Amino acid sequence: MKYEIKYKPSYSMLVVNLEQNEKITAESGAMTYMDPNIKAHTRKREKSLLGSLGLSIVGRQSFWVNDYTASRGQGEVAFVSAPVGDIETLEVKLNQGYIIQKSAYIASTENVDLDVKWEGFTKGLFGQGLFMLKAKGDGILFINTFGAIDKHTLKPGQTMIVDNFHLVAFSDTCSYKVTKFGGLKETLLGGEGLVTQITGPGDIYIQTKNLREFVEWLWTLLEPRVRSRAR
């Protein structure tokens, strides 16, 4: 399978060229265009109903995904994600997967499985609405970020503390712990909330922009108009 990421880094679009019978799976709604000889098939994300419901309700990911297959010769299909930002490729191996932010998933090749990582994040981040998914298998994973991607490689025993809303993905070879930012005063007044302490070896992918802060900034512009119309 050949692919190209165009318009980096701010308005990235993933363009995939499929050979006969090649297939790629993408998040529902991510497709921008495709050739007519590509066949799209919609299915539940996982084989089990319980697993699909887990991703739909707990992970807030789409209940469905689309498989795109070149059924009559070569074909081209393109994907984007909602946030303005970059697209990165992650190579998933049998002995090395990734934990990714739920909203970062765009597409993946065959033999890459996406599932909820139930322990850890799903217990610690309900208050902030942040959930991480685990990608495992053997293939390529395409992720999208809000802003640019900042990659760090941790050596064994090396630790980095990352704000949860800037954390996009990290290798599952890393160990991690979700903690509060400093003490109670820092958590309430420091603007950080919860952070994740990640220890290598492995890679960390950080997004340079914070979607929550962007929404709050938009509200400072919209709030005066909303209040004036409500009077």
N, C-alpha and C positions, 0 to 999 in steps of 0.2 A: 504494500500500500504506500502510495506517495502522498505527501501532504505539504502544505505551505501555510505559514501564518502571515497574513498580509496586514498592512496598516498599523504595525507596531509603533510605539507601545500604547498609544491612547485609544485607538479605535480598532483593536485587533479583530480579525476574522479568520477562522480556520477553514481552509479550502482543501478538500480531500479528493484525490483521484483514485477511484476503485477499479481494479481489474475485474474481469468476468468472475462472478460468484463471490467476490470479496464483500465483506460486511463491516459496518461500523455502527455502534450504538450511541445514541445521543439523548440528552435530556429533552423531554417534551417541550416544544416551543422554541428550541434552539436553532432549527433549520431556517436559513434565509433563502436559498434556492437550490435546485437540483435538476439534473438532466432527466428527460422523460424516460430513459431506459433504466432508471434506478427505481426499484420497488421498495416502498416503505411499509413496514409492518409494526403495528402498535401492540405492545404487550405489557403485562405487569412486570414491575422491576425485578421481582424475585419469584422463584418457583412456588414458595409457600405463601398462602394468603396472609398468615400472621406476619411474615417478614415484610411483605408489601405494606401492610397496614402500619407496621412499625416505622417504616421510612416516611409514609404519607402523613401520619399523625405526629409521631415523635420527632422525626428528622425534618419535617416540613418540606421534604422533597416531593416532586411529583409522584403520584401513584403509578404513572405510566412512563415508559420509555419507548423510543422508536428505533427499530433496526432498519438500516438502509443498505440494500444489497444491489450490486450491479448485475441485473438479471439478463440483460441483452447486450453484452459487450462492455467496454469501458464506460465509466460515467463519473460525473463530478457533482459533489454536494458540498455546501458551505454552511458553517455554523457560527453563531455569536451568542453572547450572554448579555444579560441586562445591564450590569454596571459598565461604566466607561472605564476601560483599563486594558491590561495586557493579558495575553494567553501564553501559557507555559506548558511544556510537555514533560511528563514524569514517566520514567520507565519502571514499570511494575514487574518484579521478578518473583519467582516462587519462594525465595528466601528473603525478599525485601518488598514490603508493601508500603502504603502511605496512609496517614490519617489526615483527612482534608475537611475543610469547612464545607458545610452542606450546600451553600449557595455557589461554591466555586466550580462544581462539576459541570462540564459541557458535554464531553463525549469520551468514548473509550473503544479500543479495539476488542476483538473477541478474546475470551478467556480472562477478562478483567471483571472481577465481581465487586460490587459496591454494596456495603451493608452498614447498618447502624453499629457503632461501637458502644454497647450498652453500658459498660462500666465506665467510671471516670467522668467523662464529659457530660453524659446524660444525667448524672446525679448532681454534678456541681454547677451547672449553668442554666438551670431552668429560669432563674430570675432575670437573666440577660438575654434569653431567647437564642442562645448560641449553641449549636449542635455540630459535632464532628462525625464524619462517616469514615469507615475504613475500607480502603481499596486493596485488594489482594488478587493474586493470580499470576498471569504471565502475558504482558502486552504493554500498550501505551495508554496513558491517561492524560486527557487534555483538561486543564483547569483555567478559570478566568479569575482575575482579581480586580478590585476597585483601586485604580491607580496603577503604579508600576510594581514589579516584583523584585524584592530584595532577598537574595539567596545567601544563606550562611551554612557552612559546613562545620559541624562540631566534631572535635576529636573525642576519643573515649574519655569520659569523666568531665569533659568541658560542659559548662552549663550556661544557658541564656534564659533570661526572663522576658516574656513577650506579652504585650497587651492582647487580650483575647479577641478584640475586634480588628486587630491588625494581623492576627495569626491566620494563615491560609492553609498550610500543609506542613507535615514533617514526617520523616521516615519512621516506620514502626519499629526500627531498631533502637530508637531513642526511648528513654523512660521519661515520664512527665508527671507533674503534680500541679493541680489547680489550687491557687492560694489567693488570699486577699492582697491588695496592694498596700504594703506597709501595715500600719495599725488602723484602728477605726477612723481616726481623724483623716488619714490619707485616703482611705476607701471612700469616705463621704465627701471630702472636699478636694481631693487630688484629681478627680475626674477620670481615674483609671478603673476603679471597680475591681474585677477579678483579673488576675494575670496567670499565665502558665509558665512554670519552671520546667524547662526541657534540658535533659542531659544526654550527651552523645554517647556513642557515635551515630552520626546521621546528618541529614540535611534539613534545614528549616526554610520555609518560604513565607515571606512577610509582605503584606500589601502596604503601600505607602500612604494610602488614604483610608479613612475610617467612615464607613457608611452611616453609622449612628451619628457621628459629629456632623456629617453632611446634611442629614435630615434635620438636626437641631439648628444648623445654620439657615436652612431653608425656612424653618419655622419663624426665625427672627424677622424674616422678610414678609412672610405671609400673615403672621399674627396680627399686626396692626390693621390690615385690610379685613381680616376675619372679624375682628372686634368692632370695626367701624360699621360693617354691614349688619352685625348682630344687634346694634342699637336701634 
